Amino acid sequence: MIVTLIIICEVAFWVLLAAGLALRYVARMPRTGAAVLLCEPLLEVILLIVTAIDLRGGAEPDWKHGLAAVYIGFTATHGHYMIKWADGHFLHRFGGGPPPVKPPRYGMPRAVHEWKMSARAIGAAAIAAGLLQLAKWYVDDAGQSESLQMWQGRMGLVAGISLIVAIIYTVWPKQGPSGDAAEPEREPSGSAPGPFSGPY
């Protein structure tokens, strides 16, 4: 049931995203579109509640519960980033906005971008590890918590790799075709002023 719910949440995320942006730009109903997009966090809340109920009902903790924690963590830190990315493309296609700007590719601007992405990944790993720890305390059985502990180790690995990637781009900046590493910092996509254009 947990895996099915994760799939449903992922599909619902993209359905709500498409519906909200279509209402905002195609139907010219920005408030309704924003209201639809604000329903996105409810998906993670539902998944969290169902996972807790499943454990409370006596289900043995396994990889499915760990996957649910990881999904919630990464959605919490990457959800707004994906919404803003899609918002920029919808704005360009249906709202007459400028073409979305791609992330910087070279020099320190690329390093800054990688640090931002690393921060998201580390934040996601921390949230997932925290939820897994809560689940371990809730179950209160070391013999049944091995799978959850394994997921915690994987989240530590994700955080470590993300940090290493950011450090590599900082210490050895990627050079442009001309060998010049200088490039103005750019955001991943353009966006009109609104609920999706703030810091992310």
C-alpha positions in Angstrom: 0.0 0.0 0.0 2.8 2.4 0.8 4.5 2.0 -2.5 1.2 2.5 -4.3 0.6 5.7 -2.3 4.0 7.0 -3.2 3.3 6.5 -6.9 -0.1 8.1 -6.5 1.5 11.1 -4.7 4.1 11.5 -7.5 1.5 11.4 -10.2 -0.7 13.8 -8.3 2.2 16.2 -7.8 2.6 16.6 -11.6 -1.2 16.6 -12.2 -1.7 19.4 -9.7 1.3 21.3 -11.0 0.0 21.1 -14.6 -3.5 22.0 -13.5 -2.4 24.9 -11.3 -0.2 26.4 -14.0 -2.8 25.9 -16.7 -5.4 27.7 -14.6 -2.9 30.5 -14.0 -1.7 31.1 -17.5 -4.2 29.4 -19.9 -7.5 30.1 -18.1 -6.2 33.4 -16.7 -7.3 32.4 -13.2 -4.1 33.1 -11.2 -5.7 32.9 -7.7 -7.4 29.6 -8.5 -4.2 28.3 -10.0 -2.2 29.3 -6.9 -4.8 27.6 -4.6 -4.4 24.4 -6.6 -0.6 24.6 -6.3 -0.9 25.2 -2.5 -2.5 21.8 -2.2 0.8 20.1 -3.2 2.2 19.9 0.4 -1.0 18.0 1.4 0.3 15.0 -0.6 3.3 14.6 1.7 1.1 15.1 4.8 -1.2 12.3 3.6 1.8 10.0 2.9 3.2 10.7 6.3 -0.1 10.0 8.1 -0.7 6.8 6.2 2.9 5.6 6.9 2.4 6.3 10.6 -0.9 4.5 10.7 0.6 1.5 8.9 3.3 1.3 11.5 0.9 1.8 14.3 -1.2 -1.1 12.9 1.6 -3.5 13.5 3.3 -3.5 10.1 7.0 -4.5 10.3 9.2 -1.6 9.2 10.9 -2.3 5.9 12.2 -0.6 2.7 8.8 0.8 1.9 8.6 2.9 5.0 12.1 4.1 4.4 11.3 5.0 0.8 8.3 7.0 2.0 10.5 9.0 4.4 13.0 9.7 1.5 10.2 10.7 -0.8 8.8 13.2 1.7 12.3 14.6 2.4 13.2 15.2 -1.2 9.7 16.6 -2.1 10.0 19.0 0.8 13.3 20.5 -0.5 12.8 20.1 -4.2 9.1 20.7 -4.7 9.2 24.5 -4.9 12.3 24.3 -7.2 10.3 22.1 -9.6 7.3 24.4 -9.4 9.3 27.4 -10.2 11.0 25.7 -13.1 7.7 24.7 -14.5 6.2 28.1 -13.8 9.0 29.7 -15.9 8.3 27.5 -18.9 4.5 28.0 -18.6 5.1 31.8 -18.4 7.2 31.7 -21.6 4.8 29.5 -23.5 1.4 30.9 -22.4 2.1 34.1 -20.6 4.4 35.9 -23.0 7.3 35.9 -20.7 11.0 35.6 -21.6 12.5 32.2 -22.4 13.6 30.3 -19.2 17.3 30.9 -18.4 19.4 27.8 -18.0 21.6 27.3 -15.0 25.1 28.7 -15.2 27.6 26.2 -16.7 31.0 27.6 -15.9 33.1 29.3 -13.3 32.0 30.3 -9.8 28.4 30.9 -10.9 28.2 27.2 -11.6 29.8 26.5 -8.2 27.2 28.6 -6.5 24.5 26.7 -8.4 26.0 23.4 -7.3 26.1 24.6 -3.7 22.4 25.4 -3.9 21.6 22.0 -5.3 23.8 20.4 -2.6 22.0 22.3 0.1 18.7 20.9 -1.2 20.0 17.4 -1.3 21.5 17.6 2.2 18.3 19.2 3.5 16.3 16.4 2.0 18.6 13.7 3.4 18.4 15.4 6.9 14.6 15.5 6.8 14.4 11.8 5.7 16.9 10.8 8.3 14.9 12.6 11.0 11.7 10.9 9.9 13.4 7.6 9.9 14.7 8.2 13.4 11.2 9.1 14.6 10.0 5.9 13.1 12.7 3.9 14.9 11.7 5.5 18.2 8.1 4.8 17.5 8.7 1.1 16.7 11.1 0.8 19.6 12.5 -2.5 18.5 16.1 -2.7 17.3 15.5 -6.0 15.6 12.7 -4.4 13.4 14.5 -1.2 12.7 17.4 -2.5 10.6 15.8 -1.5 7.3 15.2 2.1 8.6 18.7 2.3 9.8 20.0 1.2 6.4 18.0 4.1 4.8 19.6 6.5 7.2 23.0 5.3 6.0 22.0 5.9 2.4 20.9 9.4 3.3 24.3 10.1 4.8 25.9 8.9 1.6 23.7 11.1 -0.5 24.6 14.1 1.7 28.3 13.3 1.4 28.3 12.9 -2.3 26.3 16.1 -2.8 28.9 18.0 -0.7 31.8 16.5 -2.6 30.3 17.6 -5.9 29.9 21.2 -4.7 33.5 21.2 -3.4 34.8 19.9 -6.7 33.1 22.6 -8.7 34.4 25.2 -6.2 38.0 24.1 -6.1 38.2 23.2 -9.8 35.7 25.5 -11.5 34.5 24.3 -14.9 36.1 26.4 -17.7 34.1 27.8 -20.6 35.0 27.1 -24.3 37.4 30.1 -24.3 39.0 29.0 -21.0 37.3 31.9 -19.2 35.5 30.8 -16.0 33.7 34.1 -15.5 30.0 34.0 -16.2 27.1 36.0 -14.6 25.1 34.0 -12.1 21.8 32.9 -13.5 18.7 31.3 -12.0 17.3 28.0 -13.4 14.3 29.6 -15.0 12.5 32.9 -15.5 9.3 33.6 -13.7 6.8 36.4 -13.4 6.4 38.1 -10.0 4.1 35.9 -8.0 3.9 33.1 -5.4 6.5 31.0 -7.3 9.1 33.6 -8.0 10.7 34.0 -4.5 13.9 32.5 -3.2 14.0 28.7 -3.5 
